[in-house]
C-alpha cells in the first residue's frame, strides 16, 4: 500500500487557521494517510489531533516546528515522532514561549511608534492558542486596511529593515536538535530552499545539522518552489540525510498550499519513513 504522507502542518495552536480536529478532518478529506501536526514551538494541539485522528482513520505523527538562530538567521527545524511531555523538550518550549511573548510586545511597541495602534491586542485576539506570531500581526494589519495581504504586510512591516521587525533570539541548532532527539524524535531541516543562503552556506548548514544528529531535509515543501526538489534531493544524498515531505499547510486563507498535494519524492532519496528511527506506517 502506498501512503500519502504530509509531515508538516499547522493548527490554531500556533499560526494555522483550523483547529487540530478540523485539520485532521481536512487531511482525511484530502486523502492524507499520515499527518504530522508541527505547530511552531508548541505541542498544545497534539492531544486534540490524536483524538480526531483515531476517529478519522488518519495516522497522526506527533510533531513540532522549532525556531533556531543559526549564523544570524532564523531557520526552522521540524521534530517528528516526539514525546510531547518529555522534560528536556518541554523546558525548551517554555524558553521559546518566553521569547515569543517578549517579541510580540516589542513588535506591538514598534508598530505603535510608527502610528499603528492596537496591534498587540489585535494579534492576541486573532491568536487562538498560546502563540502570538508575526502572522497574527500580519492578519490584524490586513484586517485594519494597512495592506492587502499577509505577504504584503511582511514585506512592508515585518522583515529586516522594516518598522515592525524584531531580530530572532532563538535557541541554537545544537540545542534544538538535542531537544528533539531527547524526546525520541527525528529532526528535519524545514523548507531549506526558503532561506536566503548561498549553495555553500546551505551545504554547511546541512552538514552541521547532520553532525548534530539531524535526520532529514524537507525536500518537498509547500513553502518552496517544486523545482528545488532535485537539488535538495542531491544535497540530502551528499550529506547522508533522508528526505521528508510536508505541505507546511496553515489553512484555507492560503489556497496555493494544500494538505497532501505534493509530488512523490525524487528517485534515489531515502524517505524519512524508511529510516530506522521512524515509528509510523511505511509505504509498501
ZIJO-V829418 format. One line per field, one symbol per residue. phi: phi as a letter, one per 20 degrees, with the letter a starting at -180 (. if undefined). psi: psi as a letter, one per 30 degrees, with the letter a starting at -180 (. if undefined). burial: 1 if it has 9 or more other ideal C-beta (glycine too) atoms within 8 Angstrom, else 0. A space follows every 10 residues. Layout:
phi=???
psi=???
burial=???
//
This chain:
phi=.eeeecdabc cffcdfddfg fffffffffe neecddecff lbcfefffff fffffemdee dfbaddecdc lmcecccedd meefefffff ffffffffff fffffffgff fgfendemff fffffefdcf eddfffffff ffgeneaebg ffggfecddg ndgdfcffce ffgfffffgf ffemddecff kfffeecfgf ffffffffgf feofdbdefd bfdbfffeff ffffffffem dfdcbbflfd pgfdffdcfm ecfffgfnfe fffdefefde fdff
psi=kkljkjhjll affcglfkle eeeeeeeefg gkejkkjilj hkgffeeeee eeeeefgkkk jkaljkkkjk hgkklkkkkk hljfgkeeee eeeeeeeeee eeeeeeeeee eefggjlgee eeeeefkfaf kjleeeeeee eeeggflfle eeeeeffglk flegkkkkia lleeeeeeee eegglkkkjk ifffkiklee eeeeeeeeee ffglelkjek kfglkfffee eeeeeeeegh llkljkfhkf lffiffkkkf ikllklkfkj kegglefkfa lkk.
burial=0011111111 1111110111 1111111101 0111111111 1110110111 1110010111 1111111111 0011111111 1111010111 0110111011 1011111111 1100010011 0111011010 1110111111 1100011001 0111011100 0111100001 1010111111 1110111111 1110101000 1110111111 0111111111 1101000110 0110111010 1111111111 1000001111 0100110010 1110100101 0010
//
